[in-house]
Amino acid sequence: DTPVEIQLRLNQNMAARLSENPLTSDQLLVQKSDTDWHMQGNMHLSQGLELWLLSQGDSIEVLAPQELRDTIAKTAQRMCSLYTTG
């Protein structure tokens, strides 16, 4: 139950939201381009975090940790298959 470093790629709107309401107490937001931001901070992995990340749709991409990235990707793939099969 130790906090881990989370790294996210954000769009501009999500970066603005997180600058006003930080996700972590040690959050660092860095602008990479006009539309691309990077966020890092330490937090506990939890089902609540996974659900929040999924609820943000394509505004966020999990970059690290790999375990969290894989979990979100698998859920997104299952969701996509619900809409692509007849």
C-alpha positions in Angstrom: 0.0 0.0 0.0 2.9 2.3 -0.8 2.3 5.3 -3.1 3.7 4.9 -6.6 4.7 7.4 -9.2 1.9 8.1 -11.7 2.7 9.6 -15.0 -0.1 10.8 -17.3 -0.3 12.5 -20.7 -3.1 15.1 -20.7 -4.9 17.2 -23.1 -5.0 21.0 -22.5 -8.5 21.0 -20.9 -7.5 18.2 -18.4 -4.3 20.0 -17.6 -6.3 23.1 -16.7 -8.6 21.1 -14.5 -5.7 19.4 -12.7 -3.9 22.7 -12.2 -7.0 24.0 -10.3 -7.7 20.7 -8.5 -4.4 18.6 -8.2 -4.7 14.9 -8.3 -1.8 14.5 -5.9 -0.2 16.7 -3.3 3.2 16.5 -5.1 1.7 16.9 -8.6 4.0 18.3 -11.3 2.5 19.5 -14.6 4.7 20.2 -17.6 3.6 21.5 -20.9 5.1 19.5 -23.8 3.3 21.3 -26.7 0.3 23.5 -27.4 -2.0 20.6 -26.8 0.1 18.0 -24.8 0.8 18.1 -21.1 2.6 15.7 -18.8 1.6 15.1 -15.2 3.5 13.2 -12.5 2.9 12.6 -8.9 2.8 9.9 -6.2 -0.4 8.2 -5.2 -1.9 4.9 -4.1 -3.1 2.5 -6.8 -6.8 1.8 -6.2 -10.0 0.8 -7.9 -11.2 4.4 -7.4 -8.2 5.7 -9.3 -8.8 3.3 -12.2 -12.5 4.3 -12.4 -11.6 8.0 -12.3 -9.0 7.5 -15.1 -11.5 5.6 -17.2 -14.2 8.2 -16.7 -11.9 10.9 -18.2 -12.0 9.1 -21.6 -9.5 10.3 -24.2 -8.4 13.3 -22.1 -5.8 11.2 -20.3 -3.3 8.5 -21.2 -1.6 6.6 -18.4 2.1 6.4 -19.1 3.3 4.8 -15.9 3.3 2.6 -13.9 3.1 -0.1 -16.6 0.7 -2.2 -14.5 -1.8 0.6 -14.3 -1.4 1.4 -18.0 -2.0 -2.3 -18.9 -5.2 -2.4 -16.7 -6.6 0.7 -18.2 -5.8 -0.4 -21.8 -7.4 -3.9 -21.3 -10.6 -2.3 -19.9 -10.7 0.2 -22.8 -10.2 -2.6 -25.3 -13.1 -4.5 -23.8 -15.2 -1.4 -23.9 -14.3 -0.8 -27.6 -15.3 -4.4 -28.5 -18.8 -3.7 -27.1 -19.3 -1.0 -29.7 -17.5 -2.6 -32.7 -19.3 -6.0 -32.7 -22.7 -6.4 -34.1 
